[in-house]
Amino acid sequence: MSEIEMVEWQNFEIQSIFDVIRGNAKDVTKREMTGEVALVTATDKNNAFYDFVTPKSNETIYKNTITIHNNGNGVGLAFYHEYKFIATSDVTILIDKTNRINKEMAEFIISMLQQQKEKYCYGYKLSNQRLKKQKILLPIKKDGTIHYQFMNKYIKTIRENILRKYEENIQREKEYLKKLRINNSKEIKWKEFMIEDLFEVKIGKCIDGNKVDKSKGNYAYITRKKIDNGLDGFIDYDDEFLNKQYPVITIGNETAKPYVQVFPFYTGTKVNILKPKQCMNKYVLFFICQSLKMNKEKYSYSFTINSTRLKKQNILLPVNKNNEIDYAYMENYIKEITLNKLNDYIKYRKE
């Protein structure tokens, strides 16, 4: 039997473990986003982080606590914050009554909290009263008290196993890159190229993102988001809508933010797909993405980067002595950056 199967479990009401307090930060869209304290809202991304602000005198600052969303798309989602933050009124703060919970214990409890989030929705909101009475299953000692030490050890073991596998993968990638001949010392000439000469430009097929389950699918759903490589969840849909050719570049109409996609994906009609007319690997496409980003500022919601404009967009690329695109240079340049980043990460992990 595994360690988690051997431990005893018991249900506990939330209010027996935590003080349950609603956030009191207001006027989120009107305030200046400058400061050193995180603002937490009912968003389901980036650990519920919205921006850094300077708290008002009547806004409570918290630290080392769990928050849980009362409303919005992320209702029932919980996050841990080891840093100073304030929260809006659609977020509830769970303050540990024993003042002993650390990051690992919080992550264990969050996994228990989120097992019940599916029962909450717009018609059955997660009010503070319901949250106080909600029960979660936790490991206990022989005397019936919560086994915090077990939770701490269990999460640390999981994290260490994940990090070890991640570092093994990084080491393999690093060894592969080190074998390559990377020479970026030569002087580079640049030349303008039109997108339609390099790529076939098409738009995604019509998928209504509001009508698909984005939490349990097998394929990435790429949208015009400005973050997370455009990823807006994972879906299963009609196979005819699946983009099976990769790597390609995607770029949202309004955001004009380009990303490289290296797996099959779904997307909608507000996203352009740039399929290379000749073989380009992911490293070359990462380089071209940077050139595309140099033109991003001229596009907006009133002047979108639609497929017609995108085809006529010129970008600067390096060329060789024959005045042809220097694909080798672009590939090696990105590989060198990747190798440096991997070295930095391994050095950070060893410190």
Residue pairs with C-beta under 8 A, 6 or more apart in sequence:
3 150
3 154
4 139
4 154
7 139
7 140
7 147
7 150
8 139
8 140
8 142
9 137
9 138
9 139
9 140
10 137
10 138
10 140
10 144
11 135
11 136
11 137
11 138
12 135
12 136
12 138
12 146
13 132
13 133
13 134
13 135
14 20
14 94
14 131
14 132
14 133
14 134
14 135
14 136
15 132
15 133
17 94
17 96
17 97
17 98
17 109
17 146
18 66
18 94
18 95
18 96
18 97
19 94
19 95
19 97
20 92
20 93
20 94
20 128
20 131
20 132
21 60
21 92
21 93
21 95
22 70
22 89
22 91
22 92
22 93
22 128
23 40
23 60
23 67
23 86
23 87
23 88
23 89
23 90
23 91
23 92
23 93
24 58
24 59
24 60
24 86
24 87
24 89
25 39
25 53
25 55
25 56
25 59
25 86
25 87
25 88
25 89
26 59
26 88
26 89
28 39
28 41
28 50
28 88
31 53
32 53
32 54
33 39
33 51
33 52
33 53
34 52
34 53
34 54
35 52
35 53
35 54
35 55
36 52
36 54
36 84
37 52
37 53
37 54
37 55
37 61
37 84
37 85
37 86
38 49
38 50
38 51
38 52
38 53
38 81
38 83
38 84
38 85
38 86
39 49
39 50
39 51
39 52
39 53
39 85
39 86
39 87
39 88
40 48
40 49
40 50
40 67
40 79
40 81
40 85
40 86
40 87
40 88
40 91
41 48
41 50
41 87
41 88
41 90
41 91
42 48
42 69
42 70
42 71
42 72
42 74
42 75
42 88
42 90
42 91
43 49
43 50
43 72
43 74
44 69
44 72
44 73
44 74
44 77
45 227
45 228
46 227
47 79
47 81
48 67
48 69
48 74
48 77
48 79
48 91
53 86
55 61
55 86
59 86
60 86
61 84
61 85
61 86
62 81
62 84
62 85
62 86
62 87
62 93
62 95
63 81
63 82
63 83
63 84
63 85
64 81
64 82
64 101
64 102
65 80
65 81
65 93
65 94
65 95
65 96
66 78
66 79
66 80
66 81
66 93
66 94
66 101
66 106
66 109
66 110
66 113
67 78
67 79
67 81
67 87
67 91
67 92
67 93
67 94
68 76
68 77
68 78
68 79
68 91
68 92
68 94
68 113
68 126
68 131
69 75
69 76
69 77
69 78
69 90
69 91
69 92
69 126
70 90
70 91
70 92
70 125
70 126
70 127
70 128
71 90
71 122
71 125
71 126
72 90
75 117
75 120
75 121
75 122
75 125
75 126
76 113
76 114
76 116
76 117
76 118
76 119
76 120
76 126
77 114
77 117
78 94
78 109
78 110
78 113
78 114
79 110
80 103
80 106
80 107
80 110
82 103
87 93
92 126
92 128
92 131
100 148
101 109
101 148
102 152
104 151
104 152
104 154
104 155
104 156
104 159
105 148
105 151
105 152
105 155
107 155
108 151
108 152
108 154
108 155
109 136
109 138
109 151
112 136
112 137
112 138
113 136
115 136
116 134
116 136
120 126
138 146
138 147
138 151
139 146
139 147
139 150
139 151
140 146
140 147
141 147
163 349
167 346
167 349
170 342
170 345
170 346
171 346
173 338
173 342
174 339
174 342
174 343
174 346
177 335
177 338
177 339
177 342
178 339
180 332
180 335
181 332
182 332
182 335
182 336
182 339
183 332
184 329
184 332
184 333
184 336
186 329
188 318
188 326
188 329
189 318
189 319
189 323
190 316
190 317
190 318
190 319
191 316
191 317
191 319
191 323
191 325
192 314
192 315
192 316
192 317
193 314
193 315
193 316
193 317
193 325
194 311
194 312
194 313
194 314
195 201
195 274
195 310
195 311
195 312
195 313
195 314
195 315
196 311
196 312
197 277
198 276
198 277
198 288
199 249
199 274
199 275
199 276
199 277
200 274
200 275
200 277
201 272
201 273
201 274
201 275
201 307
201 310
201 311
202 272
202 273
202 275
202 307
203 269
203 270
203 271
203 272
203 273
203 307
204 222
204 243
204 266
204 267
204 268
204 269
204 270
204 271
204 273
205 240
205 241
205 267
205 268
205 269
206 268
206 269
207 221
207 235
207 237
207 241
207 266
207 267
207 268
208 268
209 221
209 223
209 232
209 268
212 221
212 235
212 237
213 235
213 236
214 221
214 232
214 233
214 234
214 235
215 233
215 234
216 234
216 236
217 233
217 234
217 235
217 236
217 237
218 234
218 236
219 234
219 235
219 236
219 237
219 242
219 263
219 264
219 265
219 266
220 231
220 234
220 261
220 263
220 264
220 265
220 266
221 231
221 232
221 233
221 234
221 235
221 265
221 266
221 267
222 229
222 230
222 231
222 232
222 250
222 259
222 261
222 265
222 266
222 267
222 271
223 230
223 231
223 232
223 252
223 267
223 268
223 270
223 271
224 230
224 252
224 253
224 254
224 255
224 257
224 270
224 271
225 231
225 232
225 252
225 255
225 257
226 255
226 257
229 259
229 260
229 261
230 250
230 252
230 257
230 259
230 261
230 267
230 271
235 266
237 266
241 266
242 264
242 265
242 266
243 261
243 264
243 265
243 266
243 267
243 273
244 264
245 275
246 261
246 262
246 263
246 264
246 265
247 260
247 261
247 262
247 280
247 281
247 282
247 285
248 260
248 261
248 273
248 274
248 275
248 276
248 285
249 258
249 259
249 260
249 261
249 273
249 274
249 285
249 288
249 289
249 292
250 258
250 259
250 261
250 265
250 267
250 271
250 272
250 273
250 274
251 257
251 258
251 259
251 271
251 272
251 274
251 292
251 305
251 310
252 270
252 271
252 272
252 305
253 270
253 271
253 272
253 304
253 305
253 306
254 270
254 299
254 300
254 301
254 304
256 295
256 296
256 299
256 304
256 305
257 293
257 296
258 274
258 289
258 292
258 293
259 289
260 282
260 285
260 286
260 289
262 282
267 273
272 305
272 306
272 307
272 310
274 310
276 285
280 288
280 327
281 331
283 330
283 331
283 334
283 335
283 338
284 327
284 330
284 331
284 334
286 334
287 317
287 330
287 331
287 333
287 334
288 315
288 317
288 330
291 315
291 316
291 317
292 313
292 315
294 315
294 316
295 313
295 315
299 305
299 309
305 313
317 325
317 326
317 330
318 325
318 326
318 329
318 330
319 325
319 326
320 326
320 329
